[in-house]
Amino acid sequence: MPRGGRIPLRERVYHALRRDLAAGAFVPTDRLGEERLAESYGVSRTPVREALVRLQADGLVERHADGLYPYRPRLDELDHLYELRIVLEARGIQRMHADARPGHDLASIRAELDIWRALRDNPPEPGPALAADEQFHTALLAAAGNAALADALAAVHIRVRPVRTLDVPTPDRIATMTAEHIAIAEQLLSGDTTTALHTLTTHIDTSRAHVLARAQHAMALTKLARAVRD
């Protein structure tokens, strides 16, 4: 941070772009043109170009033959990322089960349970629902007392998020997700880790199926658009 607390323009653009990419503000099939982005952020092309270089190094932007695009996992990679999610989150529950580790933060699980009980009566919109879903899973894993596990899950969320934002959940799916979150939290708090692990893995597998289907659909549309353009 420079003296006086002023953040360089290139840093502001980088963080703004990173935030918007992570939030799914850009459709994965839209090219990230420097001129359009510069106009959107009210800056010249230079800080945009510098930000895109850094974001490509971060893995949030990828280069195609015709330019830069938001990162979008491939189908096999998506499947592997969801498998990693299960490994990470299952390990959190296993840590809770093993000797009732004193480092496990049950208070944070109770706080998440309160949040989702409130959301059961006032369902969120799809965008906030996805953000709350990530928060729930990260909070549960962080409660296991191993920050490295929670950090790894946060990295998985970032890489899957570009596709998840294309998969707009219906009200019924949001209601199901809410009920499953409540069940997982209640099972953990009651000490029924075996049932909680089963509910959790089923919950993640369902999400994986929806996201993979949406990714396949997006890939088909991209191929069609390129065929029409060519």
DAGITA-V376401 format. One line per field, one symbol per residue. psi: psi as a letter, one per 20 degrees, with the letter a starting at -180 (. if undefined). A space follows every 10 residues. Layout:
BEGIN
psi->???
END
This chain:
BEGIN
psi->prpijppqgh gggghggggh ghikipphip pnpggggggh ikrrhghggh ghghhhhiji qqprhjaqqq poqrghgggh hhghgggghh hghhhhhokm piipnhhhgh ghggghhhhh hmprrgghgg ghgggghggg hhiijohhgh ghhhhgghhh hhhhhhnoqr hghggggghh gggggggghi jmhghggggg hgghhggggg ghghggghgg hghgghggh.
END
